[in-house]
Amino acid sequence: MENISEHLLNSREVAELLDMSPDTVNEYARKQILPAFKTGRQWRFRRKDITSFTEQVGNKTAA
């Protein structure tokens, strides 16, 4: 079985992928714009959810 922690990203990692600040990533998580969940006080993101999000945003801006 694969280690699930390999697929989880923190706000800073997501910010680098999406070219935005970690504060903006956290705000999007709070507003449920980005799919995320909290582990303690920190947001965690599944890599596949972020990939899907970027594809959806790319499709909307291309239309």
Secondary structure by P-SEA (a helix, b strand, c coil): ccccccccccaaaaaaaacccaaaaaaaaaaccccccccccbbbbbaaaaaaaaaaaaaaaac
